Amino acid sequence: CGKAMIPNSYNAWGYGIYGDTVTKFTSYEHALEVMSKDLKKNFFDKGLVEPCEFEKRYTPPSKGRWCKSIKYFRDQMIGFKN
């Protein structure tokens, strides 16, 4: 959720950050555009819609931690009342 974001990366999601690889964007808008296209192509278009299905491809070393966290925040947003 951006708590440990790499400075000036506009990457609050850890997208494309692994090993020595660090993906940076020019703005949050740019980050969301790139990530949205990737999520559609590599996940939604392949029928993957649940966080635990994503985790197997997106962050397999998480062993359930990523999935649990994403589901928690997704459920918080779904249940939000303004």
N, C-alpha and C positions, 0 to 999 in steps of 0.2 A: 504493500500500500504506500510505497514511496518513502518509508521511514529510513531506508538505507540507500537511497538513490545516489547514483554516481553524479557528482556535480556537473552541471551544464550538459547533461545527457538528455533531458526531457523524457527519461525512461523510468517512470514510476512503477513499472510492472515487472522489471527484470527480464523483459523480452530480449532474447538473443544475447543473454549474458551467461557465459559458461566458460570455464577454464580461463584462458587469456583473452577470450573474445568478449568485446564490449560493444553493443549496438547503441549508437547515439542518434538522436533525431534533432532537427532544427527547431522544433516547437512541439507542444503537446498535440496540436492539430495534426502535424505531420506524423507523429507517433501513432495516433489513433487511426489515421488513414492507412498506414502501412500494416498495422496490426489487424485492422478489420479485414483487409483484403486477404491477409494470410490465414486468419481464422476461418473465413468463408471457404477459401480454396482447400485448405488442408484439414479442416475439421467438419464444418457444417455441410459442405458439399459431399462429404463422405459419410454422412449420417451420424457423426459424433456430436452429441448435444449435451451430454451430462459431464460434469467436472471430472468424475473418475475415469470416463472414457478418454477425456483430454489428457489426463495425467500420464497415461500409459505412453503417449506419444510426445507430449510437451515437456514433461519433467519426470521421467521414469525413476530417477534415484530417490524421489520423494517418498515412495512406499506408503502412500495414503495421506501424508501430512498436507500436501498441496491441495488435494481433493477436499479434505475436511475443511480447510480454511476457506477455499473458494465457495463451497456450499454454504458455509456460515454467512459470509458476506452477501452472497446471492439471496439467501433467505431473508436477511436483514433488509435488503433493498425491496424485495417483493412485498414484505410486510409493512413497509414504511407508509405511514399516513401523515399527510401534511395538513 
